Each structure stands twice: as C-alpha cells, then as structure tokens.
Amino acid sequence: MCRNIRPLNNFEPPATSDEVQAAALQYVRKVSGATKPSQANQEAFDHAVHVIEHATQDLIDSLVTTAPPKDREVEAAKAKERSAKRFAS
C-alpha cells in the first residue's frame, strides 16, 4: 500500500472531502505509475480520480464500527513518534 494513503475511517471529525480526494489521487498515481499524466492521458487520469473519490466516500459512509472514533491530533502525534524512531540517527 502506498505510504501516503492514510486510513480515513472512524475519525472525529470525519474525513474531509479534500482528504478523500487526496487519497484517490495518490491511488491513481500509484496504479498508473505517473505522478503527472501526459496531456493525452489527463482526461482519463482525472476521471479515475473522480470515480475513486466517490467510491471512497461511499465506502467510508457505509462502514460501521463499535470502536470509539480516533482523535486526529493523537494519531498525528503517534505517527510523528513512529517517524522519529524510524529515522533516528
């Protein structure tokens, strides 16, 4: 899985449309192997991002969990701590 795609489910506040769009863009970039498509492929690339964005939002809206929502700030702090340990000199 692409490291830049983060879990979006079960957060308080819920994932924003910008976060969903960014995840869809990262997915399409990964699958297509292109960070910036050629002009000939731009329309197909944009369409794929749009379709995946909607599918992702539908999925997030449909998921059910009994776990309490995660706090974004707490999860960000955990990620920074993991990163610091990983890249410590």
DAFEN-V55396 format. One line per field, one symbol per residue. phi: phi as a letter, one per 40 degrees, with the letter a starting at -180 (. if undefined). A space follows every 50 residues. Layout:
# DAFEN-V55396
phi->???
This chain:
# DAFEN-V55396
phi->.ccccbdbcgbbccdcccccccccccccccccgbcbccdcbdcccccccc ccdccccccdcccbacccdccdccccccccccccccbcc
